[in-house]
Every structure is written in structure tokens, then in C-alpha cells.
């Protein structure tokens, strides 16, 4: 579905410039949605895309971001649809929603519920209250909390309670730990930077047993659009983010309903997703963590497989008919090339047999939108020359 520009009045504003944002910009721009890309880095992938007008800001959080966004709306005749791609932007927009929401079309749950869902311990408590399938989790904020580790079965994963850019600059996204002593040693190093961590029981299974369900939900919890996918590789392996992924149509109905039911129970609406891991011991799906208020890192994989969630969200918010869904007969792989290469090499060259032979879409490369890939390749050349 591609509605001509003249029939559209509302702009879309995409906040952020990374691969996540690039996928949203391409998902919207390729179907003709008029859009503005907002970022603090003029060289970021989304800012180099051919789609959309580019608007440079000083920051993607805080009063500076809010003032910049409100200034943009004064140039427009109708409220734009706002897409957030980074957690720090979600925090800012939600905290200042009294200023933002009258000027934009954006759907968010109540602030306290959103903050609870963004916090790993908060999510765990909500899931347990809803009797949702989640691994046992304990929160570690001080030395005395380490005693709670006796409640868990090791191995566990040790990770931040919420997104922290200071933590991310110095430590791994997460650590697989074999004992309480290992947790204590890690916490001693991490606490001066981020004294708010969680330990969560490990779910057995390889990275290709990590699934996710991407959704856009109306205020009453009705599913506007939904897509279920599966990771192929993570970087770093076992504990990292998505390096490559594809569709998982075989579990579309199951995980769509599990995700919808949980979000409805907790009163969530808007852009969100849930990550699951299928336990190799019992074959059951366990909720790992949600992404709420923003698009997911690998969001474009849905569009590549025929489910354009950002476009569906845009049309829903401007009261236009929903787009048709045309699932690809052969699932397409979305791949972050460098991360996938590292993961493949560190994983001993293991081939994912379930997706063997499937077409691959490079996260950077599109022949009709080449600059993000050209920049990526030039940066790799510069990096090698420096070495």
C-alpha cells in the first residue's frame, strides 16, 4: 500500500539515527510517508538515508530534545506522528508528556507503568503477578542483596536493571555466571558505575532459540500490527543483541497472543515488543524482556518479511485504513554484517540450517538507498588503515 504524498498531511518524525532508526526511515520512506529524521550526529546511518528531511539537534534527551521537537511542530500544519528509537528519548518524552502529547501523535501507556516495564526487575514483578512465564529474577543494588542469590538456580545471567550508557561504555551487555561468587566479583567492579543490577536464571538453548514479537497496540490493547521473528545469531554470542534474524511464521499465532495478552493485562499501548527464549529442556517459551515506547533494534526485519509495523502505526494514528499484510513466502534474513561475522567466527562457523538458502538483507545496504552502506564500508577501510 502506497498512498500518494498529496493525500497525506501528517509528517512522521523519527528520533534517532542508528540502525534501528534507519530501518524505520526506510519502512516509512519507501511507501511515501513524508518524514523528518532527527539526530545529534549528522553522519549517523539514518541521517545519511535518501528518505526524509534531516534535522540536527544537540541531544536525543532532556529539555533540549523537547524544545527542538516542539520547534519542529511549529513549522507543520498538523500534528506529526512521533517514532522513538532510543530508550533515553522514551524517558524524556514520557516524563514531559504534558508538553509533547498535545503537539504529536504518539501512543504511550501511563508513565509509571512504562517506567516499570523498562526496568528489568519491575517487568519481572509484573510478569509474575500476571502469571506470565518468566525466569526467576533478583535485584542487586547493594552488597547485602547478594544473599538473595540463594533463591536462584545457576547458571544465571547478570545484567543492568535498565539501560545505562555509562555501563555500556565499560561493560558487556550481560554476563553468563556460574555461581554467586562470580556475581559478587562482577558487582564489585560494576557497582561504582551502576549499582542497580539483576541476576536472572539462565534459560537453556542456543541463540537461534531466541524469539521476539514486535507489535503496535491500540489504547484498548487491540493489536494493530504484529510480527514474530527469531534470532539466528547474537553478538556477543549467548548474551548480546541481534546480529541476524528472520521470520518465525510457525509461532506467529502463539507468540502474538502471548504478547498481546500480557500487554493488555498490564495496560500497555503503542510501540512495543517482547523477547522470548525457548527452553531446550521443556520446549516452552519464557519471556526475557520487553522493549516499550520505541521500535526494536531489528524492527526492519518485519517490513522485509511483509509486515510494515511503522507504516501500520502511522496509518492508525492518522485514521487511515490499515495496510495490507503480504507475508513473504520465503522468509528474509535481516543481518548486521559486522556483528554477524564476528558471531559466526566466534561460534565456530555454525550454520543455521532452518534459514539456509534464504535471501539476506544487509542492515546497511539497499541499492536504492546506498549512502549508509558506503559510509559503513569507508569506515571499515579507515579502521583497517589505522591498524
C-alpha positions in Angstrom: 0.0 0.0 0.0 1.4 3.3 -1.0 -0.8 6.4 -0.6 0.4 9.4 -2.7 2.1 12.2 -0.8 -0.7 14.7 -1.7 -3.2 12.6 0.2 -1.1 12.8 3.3 -0.9 15.8 5.6 0.8 14.5 8.7 4.5 14.1 8.8 6.3 11.3 10.6 9.2 12.3 12.8 11.8 9.6 13.6 14.1 10.4 16.6 17.5 8.7 16.4 20.0 7.8 13.8 21.3 4.3 14.3 20.4 1.1 12.5 17.1 0.9 14.4 16.2 4.3 13.1 17.5 3.5 9.6 15.1 0.6 9.4 12.1 2.8 10.4 13.1 5.6 8.0 13.2 3.1 5.1 10.0 1.4 6.2 8.2 4.7 6.1 10.0 6.4 3.3 9.7 3.5 0.9 5.9 3.8 1.0 5.9 7.5 0.5 5.3 8.8 4.1 6.7 12.3 4.4 9.2 12.3 7.3 11.8 14.2 9.2 14.8 12.4 10.7 16.1 13.9 14.0 19.5 13.1 15.4 22.5 14.6 17.1 25.0 13.0 14.7 24.8 14.2 11.0 26.8 11.1 9.9 24.6 8.5 11.5 23.1 5.9 9.2 19.5 7.2 9.3 20.7 10.8 8.7 22.5 9.6 5.5 19.4 7.8 4.1 17.9 9.4 1.0 14.5 9.3 2.7 13.2 12.3 4.7 14.3 15.8 5.6 17.2 15.8 8.2 17.1 17.9 11.3 20.2 18.1 13.6 19.7 18.5 17.3 22.1 19.0 20.3 20.8 15.9 22.2 18.4 13.0 22.0 17.2 13.5 25.6 16.3 16.2 28.1 14.9 19.6 27.7 17.0 20.2 24.6 15.3 17.4 22.7 11.8 18.6 23.8 12.4 22.1 22.8 13.8 21.0 19.4 10.8 18.8 18.7 8.3 21.4 19.7 10.0 23.9 17.5 9.6 21.5 14.6 5.9 21.2 15.1 5.5 25.0 14.7 6.6 24.6 11.1 3.9 22.0 10.4 0.2 22.4 9.9 -0.9 19.2 11.6 0.5 17.1 14.4 3.2 14.7 13.3 3.4 11.0 14.2 6.4 10.6 16.6 8.6 7.5 16.4 11.2 7.0 19.1 14.1 4.6 18.6 16.3 5.1 21.7 15.5 4.4 25.4 16.8 7.8 26.6 14.4 9.5 24.2 11.5 7.5 25.6 12.4 8.5 29.2 12.4 12.2 28.2 9.2 12.1 26.1 7.3 10.2 28.7 8.4 12.4 31.6 7.4 15.5 29.7 4.3 14.1 28.0 2.2 17.0 29.1 4.2 19.2 26.7 4.7 16.6 24.0 1.4 14.8 23.6 -0.8 17.8 22.6 1.6 18.5 19.7 2.3 15.0 18.5 0.6 11.8 17.6 2.2 9.2 19.9 0.7 6.4 22.0 2.2 5.6 25.4 0.9 3.9 28.5 0.7 5.7 31.8 4.2 7.0 32.8 4.7 4.8 36.0 3.7 1.7 34.1 6.1 2.5 31.2 9.0 3.0 33.7 8.2 -0.3 35.4 8.2 -2.2 32.1 11.5 -0.5 31.2 13.1 -1.8 34.4 14.0 -5.4 34.4 13.0 -6.1 38.0 9.8 -4.1 37.5 9.0 -6.2 34.5 9.7 -9.4 36.3 7.4 -8.4 39.1 4.6 -7.5 36.7 5.0 -10.8 34.8 4.9 -12.8 38.0 1.8 -11.0 39.1 0.2 -11.9 35.7 1.4 -15.5 35.9 3.3 -15.0 32.7 6.2 -17.4 32.1 9.4 -15.7 33.3 12.7 -16.9 34.8 13.2 -16.1 38.4 15.0 -12.8 39.0 16.5 -10.9 41.9 17.7 -7.3 42.1 21.1 -6.4 43.3 21.6 -2.8 44.5 24.0 -3.3 47.4 26.3 -5.9 49.0 23.6 -7.2 51.3 21.4 -8.1 48.3 23.8 -10.8 47.2 22.3 -13.1 49.8 19.1 -13.3 47.6 21.2 -15.2 45.0 20.5 -18.3 47.1 16.9 -18.2 45.7 18.2 -18.8 42.1 19.3 -21.8 40.2 22.7 -21.3 38.5 23.8 -20.6 35.8 22.3 -17.1 35.6 22.6 -14.0 33.5 23.8 -10.9 35.3 22.8 -7.6 33.6 21.7 -4.0 34.3 18.2 -3.3 35.6 17.8 -0.7 32.9 19.6 0.9 30.0 22.7 2.7 31.1 25.0 4.4 28.6 27.8 4.7 31.2 27.5 1.0 31.9 27.5 0.1 28.2 30.7 2.1 27.6 32.7 -0.1 30.1 31.0 -3.5 30.4 29.3 -6.3 28.4 25.6 -6.1 27.8 25.2 -9.1 30.1 27.3 -11.8 31.7 26.5 -15.5 32.0 27.6 -16.5 35.5 28.0 -19.9 37.1 28.0 -19.0 40.8 27.0 -16.5 43.4 30.7 -15.8 43.9 31.1 -14.8 40.3 28.2 -12.4 40.7 29.8 -10.9 43.8 33.1 -10.3 42.0 31.4 -8.7 39.0 29.2 -6.5 41.2 32.2 -5.2 43.0 33.6 -3.9 39.7 30.3 -2.7 38.3 28.7 -1.0 41.4 30.7 2.2 41.2 29.3 2.8 37.7 25.8 1.2 38.1 24.7 -0.1 41.5 21.4 -1.5 40.1 21.7 -4.9 38.5 19.6 -8.1 38.2 20.5 -11.8 38.3 18.1 -14.0 36.3 18.0 -17.7 35.9 19.5 -18.9 32.6 17.2 -20.4 30.1 18.9 -23.3 28.3 19.1 -23.1 24.5 21.2 -21.6 21.7 20.8 -18.1 20.3 18.7 -19.5 17.5 16.1 -20.3 20.1 15.6 -16.6 21.0 12.3 -15.3 19.5 10.6 -11.9 19.5 7.2 -10.5 18.8 7.0 -6.9 17.5 3.7 -5.2 17.9 1.7 -1.9 17.8 -1.2 -1.8 20.1 -4.2 0.5 20.3 -5.3 2.1 23.6 -7.7 -0.8 24.3 -5.0 -3.4 23.8 -6.2 -4.4 20.3 -3.3 -5.5 18.0 -2.9 -3.1 15.1 0.1 -5.0 13.7 2.2 -7.9 14.8 5.2 -9.9 13.6 7.1 -12.8 15.1 10.7 -13.4 14.4 13.7 -15.5 15.5 17.3 -14.6 16.1 19.9 -16.5 14.1 23.0 -15.2 15.8 23.7 -12.7 18.6 26.7 -10.6 19.3 28.3 -11.3 21.7 27.0 -14.9 21.5 24.6 -16.1 24.2 24.3 -12.7 25.9 24.3 -10.0 23.2 22.0 -8.2 20.8 20.7 -9.3 17.5 23.3 -9.9 14.8 20.9 -11.6 12.4 17.3 -12.7 12.5 14.4 -13.9 10.3 10.7 -14.5 10.4 9.2 -17.3 12.6 5.8 -17.8 11.0 5.4 -21.2 12.7 5.0 -19.4 16.0 3.2 -16.2 14.8 -0.2 -17.1 16.4 1.3 -18.4 19.6 3.6 -15.5 20.4 1.3 -12.8 19.1 -1.4 -13.9 21.6 1.1 -14.4 24.5 2.4 -10.9 23.9 -1.0 -9.3 23.3 -2.4 -10.9 26.5 0.5 -9.7 28.7 0.5 -6.1 27.3 -3.3 -6.0 27.7 -3.1 -7.2 31.3 -0.6 -4.5 32.3 -2.3 -1.7 30.3 0.4 -1.2 27.6 -0.4 0.5 24.3 1.8 1.8 21.5 5.0 0.5 20.0 6.5 -2.5 21.9 7.9 -5.9 21.7 8.7 -9.0 23.8 11.8 -11.2 23.6 11.3 -14.9 24.4 13.7 -17.8 24.7 12.5 -21.3 24.1 13.9 -23.6 26.7 15.6 -26.6 25.2 14.7 -28.7 28.3 10.9 -28.4 28.1 10.2 -26.6 24.8 8.3 -23.8 26.5 8.7 -20.1 25.7 9.8 -17.8 28.5 9.6 -14.0 28.5 13.0 -12.5 28.7 12.4 -8.7 28.5 10.1 -6.2 26.7 11.1 -3.2 24.6 8.5 -0.5 25.2 7.7 3.0 23.9 10.1 2.6 21.0 11.0 0.5 18.0 13.2 -2.5 18.4 16.8 -2.7 17.1 15.9 -5.3 14.4 12.4 -3.8 13.6 13.1 -3.7 9.9 13.0 -7.5 9.6 9.2 -7.3 9.9 9.0 -4.9 7.0 11.3 -7.1 4.9 9.0 -10.0 5.5 5.8 -8.2 4.5 4.6 -6.7 7.9 5.4 -3.0 7.9 4.6 -2.1 11.5 5.8 1.5 11.4 3.5 2.2 8.4 0.6 0.4 10.1 1.2 2.6 13.2 1.3 5.8 11.1 -1.9 5.0 9.3 -3.6 4.1 12.5 -2.7 7.3 14.2 -3.8 9.5 11.3 -7.1 7.5 10.9 -6.3 5.9 7.5 -7.1 2.3 6.6 -4.6 -0.3 7.7 -2.1 -1.6 5.1 -2.4 -5.0 3.6 -0.1 -7.7 5.0 1.7 -9.8 2.5 4.0 -12.3 4.3 6.9 -13.4 2.1 6.6 -17.0 1.0 10.3 -17.4 1.8 11.5 -15.7 4.9 14.1 -12.9 4.5 17.1 -12.6 6.9 18.0 -9.2 8.3 21.7 -9.0 9.1 24.0 -6.6 10.8 27.1 -7.6 8.7 29.9 -6.9 11.2 28.2 -8.3 14.2 27.0 -11.4 12.4 30.5 -12.0 11.0 32.0 -11.8 14.5 29.4 -14.1 15.9 29.7 -16.6 13.1 33.5 -16.8 13.6 33.4 -16.9 17.4 30.6 -19.6 17.2 32.9 -21.9 15.2 31.2 -21.3 11.8 27.9 -22.9 12.8 25.3 -22.7 10.0 21.6 -22.1 10.9 20.0 -24.9 8.9 16.5 -23.6 9.3 17.3 -20.5 7.3 19.8 -21.9 4.9 19.4 -20.5 1.4 17.1 -17.7 2.5 17.6 -14.3 0.9 19.7 -11.9 3.1 19.1 -8.1 3.5 22.1 -6.3 4.8 21.1 -3.8 7.5 23.1 -1.1 5.7 22.9 -1.9 2.0 20.0 -1.0 -0.2 20.7 -0.3 -3.8 18.1 2.4 -3.9 19.5 4.0 -0.6 23.2 3.4 -0.8 24.9 6.1 1.3 24.5 4.3 4.8 26.4 1.3 3.3 29.0 3.4 1.6 29.7 5.2 4.9 29.9 1.8 6.7 32.4 0.4 4.2 34.6 3.6 4.2 34.7 3.5 8.0 35.9 -0.1 7.8 38.6 0.8 5.4 39.7 3.7 7.6 39.8 1.4 10.6 42.0 -1.1 8.8 44.4 1.6 7.6 44.8 2.8 11.2 45.7 -0.7 12.3 
